[in-house]
Each structure stands twice: as C-alpha cells, then as structure tokens.
C-alpha cells in the first residue's frame, strides 16, 4: 500500500484511521469522500480545520478538489502545512521509547 500512496499526488479515500495516518505520515494531501457519521466525520472535520484534508460529498466534488489542489500553488502550500502539522511519521517509535522510559523509571524490565 505504501508504494501506491507514495506514487500519488493526492489521495482520494475514506478517512479511516490507518489510511489517514499513512497519508499524513507520507505528506500526501487527502480528499475524503463521503465520511461516515461518527468517528470518520469527526476525524475529517478535525483534519479539515488544519487544511490537511478536503471533504467531498460526491465524486464530482472530489474531482474538483483534486483539480484545485493540483492547479493552485498557494493551496498546495497550505495543504502541505496542514499535513506537516498533523503527520507524525515516527510516532510509533516515539511512543515505544516513552513506554520503555516509563518502565525503566518504575524499576521494571521490558519483556519481563
């Protein structure tokens, strides 16, 4: 999947947790098509506020957003800022390091 994401300029997808995380980690703008009410809609709204994603209600709207993002340099800069603000490509490693530090501070031993 990573190879496909790296190859695209703009990702069109649902805002599922892994897809959004991978898109952000790779610095790819995302057009979210028809977010499902609940968690997807919440995540889309949050990411849309920072400029990392665009929401579209139908395929025509998604196509318009893709064309806009490819043709408008200032828009691409804003998208890039939003993606960088939300993307944390090394987050799993950072969480693991913090957990190991906490275990060590508590006098424990990882893997024990």
N, C-alpha and C positions, 0 to 999 in steps of 0.2 A: 504494500500500500504506500509506503514511504516514497518509492520511486515515482509513482503516479502523482503524488502530492508535490514532489519536488519539480516535476515537469510542468505543472500548471502555473498559469499567471494568476488566475482567480479560481477559487474552489466554489462550486455550487453544490450544496448538500443540506441535509437536516442538521440541526445544531446539537446532535448527540455529544455527550461528554468527550468521548475519545476523538471523534472527528474534529470537534472544535479545538481540543487540546493539541492535536497533531498539526492542525492548520496554524495555530498560534506559535507553536514551537518552531515551525519551519518558516514563519514570517509570511504566510500566504493570506491575502485578504479572502474573505468568505462571504458569499451571497447565500443567505439562509432562505430556503423555500418552504413556505407554509409551516412555521413552527407549531408543534402540537401544544395546546393549552397545558399549563402546568410548568414543569421544570424546563422544557425546551423554550417555551415562550419567555420564561424568566431569564434564562441564560442569554437568549437572543437580545432581550431588552437591555440587559446589563452590558453586553459587548457592543451593542449598537450605540449606547451612550458614549463609549470611548472611541468610536469610529473604527473598531476592528472588524465589524461585520455590517452587512446591509440586509435588511429583511425584505422579502418579496412575497406577495400573496399568490402570484400566478407565474407561469413560465415567461409570459411577456414582460412582466415586471422584473424578473430575474435577468432576462436578456438585456433590458435597458440598464440595469445596474452594472452588469459586466461591461457593456459598451462604455458607459460613463467612466468606470474605473480604468479602462484601457486608454481612453482618449484624453482624460483630464489629469495633467501632471500635478496640479495642486491637490486634487482629490487623492491621487496616489500617495503623495507625501503625508496627508492626514491619515490615510489608511495605515501607512507604514508606522506612523507614530502610535496609533491605537493598537496595532498588532504588537509592537515592541513593548508597550505599556502592559499588555496582558499576557504576552508569551513568556514562558519561563522554561526554556528547553532543558535545563539541568535540574529541574525541581525534584525529581525522584532521588537523585544523588544527594541533593541538599537535605531533604527530609531524612534520608538514611543516616547521613552524617550527624544530624541533630539528635536522632534517636540513639545512636551509639554514644554520643557525648552524654546524654541523659543517663544511659545505663552505666557508663563509667563513673559519673559523678555519684550515682547511687550505690556504687561499690559492687555492681553486678558484673557479670561476664557475658558478652554476646555469645549466643549459642549454647549457653549452659542450661 
